[in-house]
């Protein structure tokens, strides 16, 4: 930090369950429609994500086939793209600054007074509400708070009520 510009910031680092976590299929299809994706492509994606089976091969032995009930196949080319389309609207819910990369979300703001921290809590509440609506959970135990250059003592809460 330069000596002429000592701003005080507070960052909240949030982590969703994973970009390979099961996305709510109906929610994903709804979001694809809202992005203007052609219905034929949406149908293809729906077929790609449903009625799948998997087996595991270990030391040459193949397990029984089992139905894959949800999620985007790990290691697929489409997986990260579908996840990004799913979470693309998050910045519109936030009043403070936000950065996203894969399944990491960071929100932050300048904190000069205790009241400044209320906006950050409001953003956190909005993110939790969004995650409950779209069934993509944040991991509270992985969420971190980082203080940069300030002494104002505040506490933030993550109290999701997932279905």
VMD Tcl script that builds the backbone (N, CA, C; Angstrom):
set m [mol new atoms 489]
animate dup $m
set s [atomselect $m all]
$s set {name element resname resid chain x y z} {
  {N N UNK 1 A 0.839 -1.169 0.000}
  {CA C UNK 1 A 0.000 0.000 0.000}
  {C C UNK 1 A 0.890 1.240 0.000}
  {N N UNK 2 A 0.607 2.179 -0.862}
  {CA C UNK 2 A 1.415 3.388 -0.892}
  {C C UNK 2 A 1.074 4.279 0.296}
  {N N UNK 3 A 2.025 5.154 0.671}
  {CA C UNK 3 A 1.820 6.003 1.841}
  {C C UNK 3 A 0.835 7.122 1.575}
  {N N UNK 4 A 0.668 7.522 0.325}
  {CA C UNK 4 A -0.254 8.616 0.010}
  {C C UNK 4 A -1.689 8.142 -0.160}
  {N N UNK 5 A -1.933 6.870 -0.184}
  {CA C UNK 5 A -3.279 6.373 -0.462}
  {C C UNK 5 A -3.616 5.212 0.465}
  {N N UNK 6 A -3.654 5.460 1.746}
  {CA C UNK 6 A -3.922 4.392 2.711}
  {C C UNK 6 A -5.410 4.240 2.931}
  {N N UNK 7 A -6.058 3.532 2.053}
  {CA C UNK 7 A -7.489 3.285 2.194}
  {C C UNK 7 A -7.687 2.029 3.031}
  {N N UNK 8 A -8.765 2.037 3.725}
  {CA C UNK 8 A -9.088 0.898 4.580}
  {C C UNK 8 A -10.186 0.095 3.884}
  {N N UNK 9 A -9.926 -1.168 3.670}
  {CA C UNK 9 A -10.881 -2.021 2.975}
  {C C UNK 9 A -11.171 -3.264 3.794}
  {N N UNK 10 A -12.311 -3.830 3.529}
  {CA C UNK 10 A -12.683 -5.105 4.107}
  {C C UNK 10 A -13.146 -5.994 2.955}
  {N N UNK 11 A -12.601 -7.184 2.891}
  {CA C UNK 11 A -12.940 -8.140 1.846}
  {C C UNK 11 A -13.634 -9.343 2.468}
  {N N UNK 12 A -14.663 -9.830 1.798}
  {CA C UNK 12 A -15.274 -11.109 2.160}
  {C C UNK 12 A -14.982 -12.066 1.022}
  {N N UNK 13 A -14.382 -13.187 1.332}
  {CA C UNK 13 A -14.052 -14.197 0.335}
  {C C UNK 13 A -15.037 -15.341 0.498}
  {N N UNK 14 A -15.831 -15.575 -0.533}
  {CA C UNK 14 A -16.891 -16.580 -0.467}
  {C C UNK 14 A -16.604 -17.677 -1.483}
  {N N UNK 15 A -16.966 -18.884 -1.126}
  {CA C UNK 15 A -16.740 -20.012 -2.011}
  {C C UNK 15 A -18.025 -20.807 -2.148}
  {N N UNK 16 A -18.468 -20.977 -3.379}
  {CA C UNK 16 A -19.634 -21.826 -3.581}
  {C C UNK 16 A -19.191 -23.266 -3.438}
  {N N UNK 17 A -20.147 -24.149 -3.452}
  {CA C UNK 17 A -19.817 -25.545 -3.208}
  {C C UNK 17 A -18.783 -26.060 -4.199}
  {N N UNK 18 A -18.897 -25.658 -5.437}
  {CA C UNK 18 A -17.908 -26.010 -6.442}
  {C C UNK 18 A -18.495 -25.765 -7.808}
  {N N UNK 19 A -17.618 -25.454 -8.762}
  {CA C UNK 19 A -18.104 -25.282 -10.121}
  {C C UNK 19 A -18.510 -26.629 -10.716}
  {N N UNK 20 A -18.099 -27.721 -10.091}
  {CA C UNK 20 A -18.530 -29.036 -10.554}
  {C C UNK 20 A -19.665 -29.584 -9.693}
  {N N UNK 21 A -20.136 -28.772 -8.752}
  {CA C UNK 21 A -21.234 -29.143 -7.872}
  {C C UNK 21 A -22.504 -29.301 -8.687}
  {N N UNK 22 A -23.393 -30.150 -8.228}
  {CA C UNK 22 A -24.656 -30.270 -8.957}
  {C C UNK 22 A -25.407 -28.942 -9.031}
  {N N UNK 23 A -25.608 -28.475 -10.251}
  {CA C UNK 23 A -26.429 -27.290 -10.466}
  {C C UNK 23 A -27.870 -27.733 -10.600}
  {N N UNK 24 A -28.773 -26.918 -10.122}
  {CA C UNK 24 A -30.189 -27.198 -10.278}
  {C C UNK 24 A -30.514 -27.142 -11.772}
  {N N UNK 25 A -30.911 -28.272 -12.344}
  {CA C UNK 25 A -31.122 -28.351 -13.790}
  {C C UNK 25 A -32.200 -27.377 -14.259}
  {N N UNK 26 A -33.311 -27.311 -13.544}
  {CA C UNK 26 A -34.391 -26.411 -13.962}
  {C C UNK 26 A -33.928 -24.958 -13.909}
  {N N UNK 27 A -33.189 -24.611 -12.861}
  {CA C UNK 27 A -32.649 -23.261 -12.746}
  {C C UNK 27 A -31.664 -22.959 -13.855}
  {N N UNK 28 A -30.802 -23.932 -14.171}
  {CA C UNK 28 A -29.831 -23.743 -15.250}
  {C C UNK 28 A -30.538 -23.512 -16.580}
  {N N UNK 29 A -31.548 -24.322 -16.878}
  {CA C UNK 29 A -32.274 -24.175 -18.142}
  {C C UNK 29 A -32.982 -22.828 -18.201}
  {N N UNK 30 A -33.533 -22.397 -17.077}
  {CA C UNK 30 A -34.182 -21.086 -17.016}
  {C C UNK 30 A -33.172 -19.971 -17.295}
  {N N UNK 31 A -31.986 -20.079 -16.710}
  {CA C UNK 31 A -30.956 -19.070 -16.926}
  {C C UNK 31 A -30.470 -19.083 -18.377}
  {N N UNK 32 A -30.352 -20.247 -18.982}
  {CA C UNK 32 A -29.947 -20.321 -20.389}
  {C C UNK 32 A -30.972 -19.614 -21.267}
  {N N UNK 33 A -32.259 -19.825 -20.967}
  {CA C UNK 33 A -33.312 -19.130 -21.727}
  {C C UNK 33 A -33.186 -17.614 -21.558}
  {N N UNK 34 A -32.903 -17.171 -20.330}
  {CA C UNK 34 A -32.800 -15.731 -20.072}
  {C C UNK 34 A -31.601 -15.112 -20.791}
  {N N UNK 35 A -30.605 -15.925 -21.118}
  {CA C UNK 35 A -29.447 -15.439 -21.873}
  {C C UNK 35 A -29.712 -15.458 -23.377}
  {N N UNK 36 A -30.911 -15.900 -23.767}
  {CA C UNK 36 A -31.261 -15.918 -25.184}
  {C C UNK 36 A -30.716 -17.110 -25.955}
  {N N UNK 37 A -30.363 -18.169 -25.240}
  {CA C UNK 37 A -29.856 -19.387 -25.892}
  {C C UNK 37 A -31.005 -20.045 -26.650}
  {N N UNK 38 A -30.717 -20.484 -27.864}
  {CA C UNK 38 A -31.714 -21.127 -28.710}
  {C C UNK 38 A -32.259 -22.394 -28.042}
  {N N UNK 39 A -33.559 -22.626 -28.166}
  {CA C UNK 39 A -34.204 -23.755 -27.500}
  {C C UNK 39 A -33.632 -25.095 -27.952}
  {N N UNK 40 A -33.202 -25.211 -29.207}
  {CA C UNK 40 A -32.604 -26.478 -29.659}
  {C C UNK 40 A -31.325 -26.777 -28.883}
  {N N UNK 41 A -30.525 -25.750 -28.645}
  {CA C UNK 41 A -29.298 -25.947 -27.878}
  {C C UNK 41 A -29.634 -26.252 -26.416}
  {N N UNK 42 A -30.645 -25.589 -25.866}
  {CA C UNK 42 A -31.070 -25.876 -24.492}
  {C C UNK 42 A -31.519 -27.326 -24.372}
  {N N UNK 43 A -32.280 -27.809 -25.351}
  {CA C UNK 43 A -32.710 -29.216 -25.344}
  {C C UNK 43 A -31.504 -30.153 -25.385}
  {N N UNK 44 A -30.506 -29.810 -26.198}
  {CA C UNK 44 A -29.300 -30.628 -26.304}
  {C C UNK 44 A -28.573 -30.661 -24.965}
  {N N UNK 45 A -28.442 -29.499 -24.309}
  {CA C UNK 45 A -27.778 -29.433 -23.004}
  {C C UNK 45 A -28.560 -30.232 -21.967}
  {N N UNK 46 A -29.883 -30.139 -22.016}
  {CA C UNK 46 A -30.711 -30.904 -21.079}
  {C C UNK 46 A -30.495 -32.404 -21.298}
  {N N UNK 47 A -30.462 -32.847 -22.543}
  {CA C UNK 47 A -30.192 -34.260 -22.827}
  {C C UNK 47 A -28.800 -34.670 -22.341}
  {N N UNK 48 A -27.837 -33.764 -22.502}
  {CA C UNK 48 A -26.461 -34.024 -22.089}
  {C C UNK 48 A -26.363 -34.208 -20.568}
  {N N UNK 49 A -27.197 -33.477 -19.821}
  {CA C UNK 49 A -27.101 -33.494 -18.364}
  {C C UNK 49 A -28.060 -34.467 -17.679}
  {N N UNK 50 A -28.915 -35.138 -18.426}
  {CA C UNK 50 A -29.875 -36.056 -17.809}
  {C C UNK 50 A -29.673 -37.471 -18.343}
  {N N UNK 51 A -30.205 -38.418 -17.601}
  {CA C UNK 51 A -30.158 -39.841 -17.974}
  {C C UNK 51 A -28.734 -40.322 -18.225}
  {N N UNK 52 A -27.826 -39.947 -17.331}
  {CA C UNK 52 A -26.435 -40.378 -17.451}
  {C C UNK 52 A -26.153 -41.474 -16.442}
  {N N UNK 53 A -25.189 -42.299 -16.784}
  {CA C UNK 53 A -24.717 -43.337 -15.873}
  {C C UNK 53 A -23.205 -43.279 -15.795}
  {N N UNK 54 A -22.678 -43.816 -14.704}
  {CA C UNK 54 A -21.232 -43.854 -14.563}
  {C C UNK 54 A -20.801 -45.155 -13.903}
  {N N UNK 55 A -19.565 -45.487 -14.165}
  {CA C UNK 55 A -18.925 -46.628 -13.517}
  {C C UNK 55 A -17.476 -46.242 -13.267}
  {N N UNK 56 A -16.855 -46.949 -12.352}
  {CA C UNK 56 A -15.472 -46.666 -12.003}
  {C C UNK 56 A -14.645 -47.911 -12.272}
  {N N UNK 57 A -13.496 -47.718 -12.903}
  {CA C UNK 57 A -12.584 -48.833 -13.156}
  {C C UNK 57 A -11.356 -48.668 -12.261}
  {N N UNK 58 A -11.084 -49.687 -11.436}
  {CA C UNK 58 A -9.923 -49.692 -10.561}
  {C C UNK 58 A -9.195 -51.009 -10.763}
  {N N UNK 59 A -7.921 -50.924 -11.081}
  {CA C UNK 59 A -7.096 -52.120 -11.315}
  {C C UNK 59 A -7.756 -53.074 -12.299}
  {N N UNK 60 A -8.353 -52.539 -13.324}
  {CA C UNK 60 A -8.950 -53.358 -14.367}
  {C C UNK 60 A -10.347 -53.872 -14.057}
  {N N UNK 61 A -10.849 -53.637 -12.854}
  {CA C UNK 61 A -12.183 -54.096 -12.487}
  {C C UNK 61 A -13.166 -52.928 -12.603}
  {N N UNK 62 A -14.297 -53.190 -13.243}
  {CA C UNK 62 A -15.319 -52.173 -13.462}
  {C C UNK 62 A -16.442 -52.335 -12.446}
  {N N UNK 63 A -16.802 -51.227 -11.793}
  {CA C UNK 63 A -17.902 -51.254 -10.830}
  {C C UNK 63 A -19.226 -51.380 -11.569}
  {N N UNK 64 A -20.299 -51.527 -10.819}
  {CA C UNK 64 A -21.634 -51.510 -11.418}
  {C C UNK 64 A -21.936 -50.113 -11.919}
  {N N UNK 65 A -22.752 -50.040 -12.943}
  {CA C UNK 65 A -23.185 -48.746 -13.456}
  {C C UNK 65 A -24.210 -48.161 -12.501}
  {N N UNK 66 A -24.113 -46.854 -12.277}
  {CA C UNK 66 A -25.037 -46.159 -11.377}
  {C C UNK 66 A -25.526 -44.886 -12.053}
  {N N UNK 67 A -26.756 -44.538 -11.757}
  {CA C UNK 67 A -27.329 -43.314 -12.332}
  {C C UNK 67 A -26.658 -42.090 -11.723}
  {N N UNK 68 A -26.368 -41.105 -12.567}
  {CA C UNK 68 A -25.872 -39.806 -12.114}
  {C C UNK 68 A -27.097 -38.909 -12.056}
  {N N UNK 69 A -27.459 -38.497 -10.849}
  {CA C UNK 69 A -28.720 -37.797 -10.656}
  {C C UNK 69 A -28.654 -36.300 -10.927}
  {N N UNK 70 A -27.488 -35.697 -10.796}
  {CA C UNK 70 A -27.405 -34.256 -11.025}
  {C C UNK 70 A -25.956 -33.863 -11.254}
  {N N UNK 71 A -25.790 -32.634 -11.695}
  {CA C UNK 71 A -24.449 -32.084 -11.824}
  {C C UNK 71 A -23.976 -31.983 -13.249}
  {N N UNK 72 A -22.877 -31.291 -13.382}
  {CA C UNK 72 A -22.208 -31.129 -14.664}
  {C C UNK 72 A -20.999 -32.053 -14.619}
  {N N UNK 73 A -20.783 -32.842 -15.667}
  {CA C UNK 73 A -19.657 -33.772 -15.645}
  {C C UNK 73 A -18.329 -33.068 -15.407}
  {N N UNK 74 A -17.580 -33.557 -14.420}
  {CA C UNK 74 A -16.264 -32.986 -14.144}
  {C C UNK 74 A -15.338 -33.270 -15.305}
  {N N UNK 75 A -14.500 -32.285 -15.599}
  {CA C UNK 75 A -13.550 -32.446 -16.678}
  {C C UNK 75 A -14.141 -32.183 -18.049}
  {N N UNK 76 A -15.408 -31.836 -18.100}
  {CA C UNK 76 A -16.026 -31.555 -19.392}
  {C C UNK 76 A -15.697 -30.137 -19.835}
  {N N UNK 77 A -15.779 -29.899 -21.114}
  {CA C UNK 77 A -15.568 -28.566 -21.661}
  {C C UNK 77 A -16.752 -27.671 -21.314}
  {N N UNK 78 A -17.952 -28.239 -21.317}
  {CA C UNK 78 A -19.156 -27.456 -21.045}
  {C C UNK 78 A -19.335 -27.089 -19.584}
  {N N UNK 79 A -18.800 -27.872 -18.666}
  {CA C UNK 79 A -19.018 -27.653 -17.245}
  {C C UNK 79 A -18.709 -26.243 -16.775}
  {N N UNK 80 A -17.487 -25.757 -16.972}
  {CA C UNK 80 A -17.176 -24.394 -16.515}
  {C C UNK 80 A -18.024 -23.319 -17.209}
  {N N UNK 81 A -18.320 -23.503 -18.475}
  {CA C UNK 81 A -19.145 -22.524 -19.190}
  {C C UNK 81 A -20.559 -22.489 -18.619}
  {N N UNK 82 A -21.145 -23.642 -18.377}
  {CA C UNK 82 A -22.496 -23.690 -17.804}
  {C C UNK 82 A -22.509 -23.076 -16.400}
  {N N UNK 83 A -21.470 -23.333 -15.618}
  {CA C UNK 83 A -21.392 -22.752 -14.284}
  {C C UNK 83 A -21.325 -21.227 -14.376}
  {N N UNK 84 A -20.503 -20.702 -15.276}
  {CA C UNK 84 A -20.389 -19.247 -15.427}
  {C C UNK 84 A -21.710 -18.627 -15.866}
  {N N UNK 85 A -22.426 -19.274 -16.766}
  {CA C UNK 85 A -23.734 -18.760 -17.168}
  {C C UNK 85 A -24.711 -18.787 -15.991}
  {N N UNK 86 A -24.555 -19.767 -15.140}
  {CA C UNK 86 A -25.436 -19.908 -13.973}
  {C C UNK 86 A -25.223 -18.764 -12.971}
  {N N UNK 87 A -23.970 -18.372 -12.743}
  {CA C UNK 87 A -23.667 -17.363 -11.722}
  {C C UNK 87 A -23.452 -15.962 -12.295}
  {N N UNK 88 A -23.582 -15.807 -13.578}
  {CA C UNK 88 A -23.262 -14.555 -14.269}
  {C C UNK 88 A -23.989 -13.330 -13.709}
  {N N UNK 89 A -25.168 -13.498 -13.155}
  {CA C UNK 89 A -25.961 -12.363 -12.676}
  {C C UNK 89 A -25.583 -11.879 -11.276}
  {N N UNK 90 A -24.724 -12.600 -10.574}
  {CA C UNK 90 A -24.398 -12.227 -9.198}
  {C C UNK 90 A -24.008 -10.755 -9.031}
  {N N UNK 91 A -23.195 -10.176 -9.907}
  {CA C UNK 91 A -22.825 -8.765 -9.708}
  {C C UNK 91 A -24.020 -7.812 -9.695}
  {N N UNK 92 A -25.124 -8.170 -10.323}
  {CA C UNK 92 A -26.287 -7.274 -10.330}
  {C C UNK 92 A -26.991 -7.243 -8.980}
  {N N UNK 93 A -26.679 -8.178 -8.109}
  {CA C UNK 93 A -27.294 -8.247 -6.784}
  {C C UNK 93 A -26.507 -7.449 -5.744}
  {N N UNK 94 A -25.314 -7.005 -6.089}
  {CA C UNK 94 A -24.366 -6.464 -5.119}
  {C C UNK 94 A -24.201 -4.957 -5.296}
  {N N UNK 95 A -24.138 -4.204 -4.170}
  {CA C UNK 95 A -23.918 -2.757 -4.256}
  {C C UNK 95 A -22.434 -2.401 -4.150}
  {N N UNK 96 A -21.641 -3.234 -3.493}
  {CA C UNK 96 A -20.208 -2.984 -3.361}
  {C C UNK 96 A -19.459 -3.637 -4.518}
  {N N UNK 97 A -18.150 -3.609 -4.444}
  {CA C UNK 97 A -17.323 -4.196 -5.501}
  {C C UNK 97 A -17.350 -5.715 -5.399}
  {N N UNK 98 A -17.285 -6.365 -6.557}
  {CA C UNK 98 A -17.314 -7.831 -6.607}
  {C C UNK 98 A -16.377 -8.318 -7.701}
  {N N UNK 99 A -15.701 -9.403 -7.450}
  {CA C UNK 99 A -14.881 -10.113 -8.429}
  {C C UNK 99 A -15.219 -11.581 -8.314}
  {N N UNK 100 A -15.276 -12.238 -9.461}
  {CA C UNK 100 A -15.595 -13.662 -9.474}
  {C C UNK 100 A -14.583 -14.384 -10.348}
  {N N UNK 101 A -14.199 -15.579 -9.908}
  {CA C UNK 101 A -13.352 -16.453 -10.704}
  {C C UNK 101 A -13.737 -17.878 -10.346}
  {N N UNK 102 A -14.176 -18.613 -11.361}
  {CA C UNK 102 A -14.638 -19.998 -11.146}
  {C C UNK 102 A -15.685 -19.989 -10.037}
  {N N UNK 103 A -15.455 -20.746 -8.953}
  {CA C UNK 103 A -16.452 -20.794 -7.881}
  {C C UNK 103 A -16.066 -19.908 -6.701}
  {N N UNK 104 A -15.131 -18.977 -6.911}
  {CA C UNK 104 A -14.749 -18.020 -5.875}
  {C C UNK 104 A -15.459 -16.697 -6.135}
  {N N UNK 105 A -15.992 -16.099 -5.096}
  {CA C UNK 105 A -16.616 -14.783 -5.180}
  {C C UNK 105 A -16.008 -13.914 -4.094}
  {N N UNK 106 A -15.592 -12.720 -4.466}
  {CA C UNK 106 A -15.007 -11.785 -3.512}
  {C C UNK 106 A -15.799 -10.490 -3.570}
  {N N UNK 107 A -16.247 -10.008 -2.418}
  {CA C UNK 107 A -16.900 -8.705 -2.353}
  {C C UNK 107 A -16.119 -7.852 -1.372}
  {N N UNK 108 A -16.049 -6.554 -1.625}
  {CA C UNK 108 A -15.312 -5.678 -0.740}
  {C C UNK 108 A -15.800 -4.246 -0.841}
  {N N UNK 109 A -15.438 -3.475 0.177}
  {CA C UNK 109 A -15.765 -2.053 0.188}
  {C C UNK 109 A -14.795 -1.319 1.104}
  {N N UNK 110 A -14.764 -0.008 0.946}
  {CA C UNK 110 A -13.966 0.833 1.819}
  {C C UNK 110 A -14.741 1.021 3.126}
  {N N UNK 111 A -14.051 0.863 4.233}
  {CA C UNK 111 A -14.672 0.998 5.547}
  {C C UNK 111 A -14.046 2.207 6.243}
  {N N UNK 112 A -14.844 3.249 6.415}
  {CA C UNK 112 A -14.377 4.426 7.158}
  {C C UNK 112 A -15.082 4.529 8.501}
  {N N UNK 113 A -16.322 4.059 8.540}
  {CA C UNK 113 A -17.098 4.084 9.782}
  {C C UNK 113 A -17.750 2.722 9.964}
  {N N UNK 114 A -18.251 2.500 11.149}
  {CA C UNK 114 A -18.958 1.235 11.416}
  {C C UNK 114 A -20.149 1.073 10.476}
  {N N UNK 115 A -20.812 2.166 10.143}
  {CA C UNK 115 A -21.979 2.110 9.255}
  {C C UNK 115 A -21.605 1.612 7.853}
  {N N UNK 116 A -20.360 1.875 7.424}
  {CA C UNK 116 A -19.914 1.397 6.106}
  {C C UNK 116 A -19.988 -0.126 6.021}
  {N N UNK 117 A -19.812 -0.775 7.146}
  {CA C UNK 117 A -19.812 -2.238 7.140}
  {C C UNK 117 A -21.215 -2.813 6.933}
  {N N UNK 118 A -22.256 -2.015 7.190}
  {CA C UNK 118 A -23.623 -2.511 7.024}
  {C C UNK 118 A -23.907 -2.883 5.570}
  {N N UNK 119 A -23.358 -2.113 4.632}
  {CA C UNK 119 A -23.549 -2.422 3.213}
  {C C UNK 119 A -22.934 -3.761 2.833}
  {N N UNK 120 A -21.806 -4.077 3.440}
  {CA C UNK 120 A -21.162 -5.362 3.173}
  {C C UNK 120 A -22.015 -6.513 3.712}
  {N N UNK 121 A -22.593 -6.329 4.903}
  {CA C UNK 121 A -23.491 -7.355 5.438}
  {C C UNK 121 A -24.724 -7.494 4.551}
  {N N UNK 122 A -25.246 -6.365 4.057}
  {CA C UNK 122 A -26.399 -6.399 3.150}
  {C C UNK 122 A -26.072 -7.196 1.887}
  {N N UNK 123 A -24.885 -6.975 1.325}
  {CA C UNK 123 A -24.462 -7.749 0.155}
  {C C UNK 123 A -24.365 -9.229 0.482}
  {N N UNK 124 A -23.818 -9.536 1.624}
  {CA C UNK 124 A -23.704 -10.929 2.050}
  {C C UNK 124 A -25.084 -11.558 2.171}
  {N N UNK 125 A -26.038 -10.836 2.762}
  {CA C UNK 125 A -27.409 -11.333 2.868}
  {C C UNK 125 A -28.017 -11.571 1.484}
  {N N UNK 126 A -27.753 -10.669 0.542}
  {CA C UNK 126 A -28.279 -10.822 -0.815}
  {C C UNK 126 A -27.677 -12.049 -1.503}
  {N N UNK 127 A -26.380 -12.262 -1.307}
  {CA C UNK 127 A -25.741 -13.439 -1.904}
  {C C UNK 127 A -26.316 -14.733 -1.337}
  {N N UNK 128 A -26.560 -14.756 -0.043}
  {CA C UNK 128 A -27.151 -15.944 0.571}
  {C C UNK 128 A -28.564 -16.155 0.034}
  {N N UNK 129 A -29.324 -15.078 -0.098}
  {CA C UNK 129 A -30.678 -15.184 -0.660}
  {C C UNK 129 A -30.627 -15.736 -2.084}
  {N N UNK 130 A -29.691 -15.214 -2.888}
  {CA C UNK 130 A -29.529 -15.708 -4.258}
  {C C UNK 130 A -29.184 -17.189 -4.232}
  {N N UNK 131 A -28.255 -17.581 -3.355}
  {CA C UNK 131 A -27.824 -18.982 -3.313}
  {C C UNK 131 A -28.960 -19.908 -2.893}
  {N N UNK 132 A -29.851 -19.429 -2.037}
  {CA C UNK 132 A -30.997 -20.243 -1.627}
  {C C UNK 132 A -32.016 -20.341 -2.761}
  {N N UNK 133 A -32.220 -19.246 -3.467}
  {CA C UNK 133 A -33.162 -19.248 -4.590}
  {C C UNK 133 A -32.714 -20.220 -5.674}
  {N N UNK 134 A -31.423 -20.206 -5.989}
  {CA C UNK 134 A -30.898 -20.994 -7.103}
  {C C UNK 134 A -30.242 -22.302 -6.661}
  {N N UNK 135 A -30.342 -22.624 -5.383}
  {CA C UNK 135 A -29.869 -23.913 -4.842}
  {C C UNK 135 A -28.387 -24.163 -5.105}
  {N N UNK 136 A -27.596 -23.112 -5.020}
  {CA C UNK 136 A -26.143 -23.241 -5.118}
  {C C UNK 136 A -25.568 -22.704 -3.816}
  {N N UNK 137 A -25.128 -23.584 -2.977}
  {CA C UNK 137 A -24.731 -23.213 -1.627}
  {C C UNK 137 A -23.331 -22.606 -1.579}
  {N N UNK 138 A -23.165 -21.681 -0.643}
  {CA C UNK 138 A -21.841 -21.223 -0.272}
  {C C UNK 138 A -21.379 -22.092 0.880}
  {N N UNK 139 A -20.091 -22.234 1.027}
  {CA C UNK 139 A -19.515 -22.992 2.132}
  {C C UNK 139 A -19.119 -22.013 3.231}
  {N N UNK 140 A -19.966 -21.803 4.251}
  {CA C UNK 140 A -19.604 -20.850 5.319}
  {C C UNK 140 A -18.262 -21.150 5.976}
  {N N UNK 141 A -17.926 -22.436 6.105}
  {CA C UNK 141 A -16.665 -22.779 6.760}
  {C C UNK 141 A -15.449 -22.413 5.914}
  {N N UNK 142 A -15.631 -22.199 4.617}
  {CA C UNK 142 A -14.529 -21.797 3.754}
  {C C UNK 142 A -14.492 -20.287 3.514}
  {N N UNK 143 A -15.524 -19.581 3.942}
  {CA C UNK 143 A -15.590 -18.128 3.731}
  {C C UNK 143 A -14.659 -17.432 4.704}
  {N N UNK 144 A -13.973 -16.435 4.222}
  {CA C UNK 144 A -12.983 -15.721 5.034}
  {C C UNK 144 A -13.236 -14.223 4.974}
  {N N UNK 145 A -12.831 -13.533 6.020}
  {CA C UNK 145 A -12.898 -12.084 6.109}
  {C C UNK 145 A -11.474 -11.559 6.191}
  {N N UNK 146 A -11.151 -10.576 5.359}
  {CA C UNK 146 A -9.817 -9.999 5.361}
  {C C UNK 146 A -9.929 -8.495 5.594}
  {N N UNK 147 A -9.225 -7.999 6.602}
  {CA C UNK 147 A -9.176 -6.571 6.911}
  {C C UNK 147 A -7.878 -6.019 6.316}
  {N N UNK 148 A -7.977 -4.913 5.614}
  {CA C UNK 148 A -6.779 -4.269 5.085}
  {C C UNK 148 A -6.751 -2.852 5.637}
  {N N UNK 149 A -5.899 -2.605 6.591}
  {CA C UNK 149 A -5.622 -1.274 7.083}
  {C C UNK 149 A -6.689 -0.581 7.894}
  {N N UNK 150 A -7.508 -1.278 8.662}
  {CA C UNK 150 A -8.453 -0.556 9.511}
  {C C UNK 150 A -8.633 -1.248 10.850}
  {N N UNK 151 A -9.156 -0.480 11.785}
  {CA C UNK 151 A -9.300 -0.952 13.153}
  {C C UNK 151 A -10.752 -1.071 13.584}
  {N N UNK 152 A -11.702 -0.825 12.701}
  {CA C UNK 152 A -13.113 -0.838 13.073}
  {C C UNK 152 A -13.547 -2.288 13.285}
  {N N UNK 153 A -14.016 -2.587 14.468}
  {CA C UNK 153 A -14.380 -3.953 14.816}
  {C C UNK 153 A -15.828 -4.233 14.418}
  {N N UNK 154 A -16.013 -5.075 13.434}
  {CA C UNK 154 A -17.355 -5.474 13.008}
  {C C UNK 154 A -17.380 -6.977 12.812}
  {N N UNK 155 A -18.577 -7.517 12.796}
  {CA C UNK 155 A -18.758 -8.954 12.621}
  {C C UNK 155 A -19.786 -9.174 11.521}
  {N N UNK 156 A -19.538 -10.155 10.662}
  {CA C UNK 156 A -20.451 -10.486 9.577}
  {C C UNK 156 A -20.953 -11.905 9.800}
  {N N UNK 157 A -22.176 -12.145 9.387}
  {CA C UNK 157 A -22.749 -13.471 9.592}
  {C C UNK 157 A -23.212 -14.062 8.275}
  {N N UNK 158 A -23.045 -15.364 8.186}
  {CA C UNK 158 A -23.589 -16.148 7.078}
  {C C UNK 158 A -24.496 -17.169 7.718}
  {N N UNK 159 A -25.779 -16.990 7.536}
  {CA C UNK 159 A -26.747 -17.910 8.123}
  {C C UNK 159 A -27.688 -18.443 7.054}
  {N N UNK 160 A -27.149 -19.270 6.158}
  {CA C UNK 160 A -28.031 -19.789 5.111}
  {C C UNK 160 A -29.007 -20.824 5.668}
  {N N UNK 161 A -30.157 -20.834 5.096}
  {CA C UNK 161 A -31.166 -21.849 5.431}
  {C C UNK 161 A -31.495 -22.598 4.151}
  {N N UNK 162 A -30.667 -23.579 3.829}
  {CA C UNK 162 A -30.850 -24.327 2.598}
  {C C UNK 162 A -31.942 -25.362 2.771}
  {N N UNK 163 A -32.650 -25.565 1.699}
  {CA C UNK 163 A -33.731 -26.556 1.712}
  {C C UNK 163 A -33.184 -27.947 1.634}
}
mol reanalyze $m
mol bondsrecalc $m
mol representation Tube
mol addrep $m
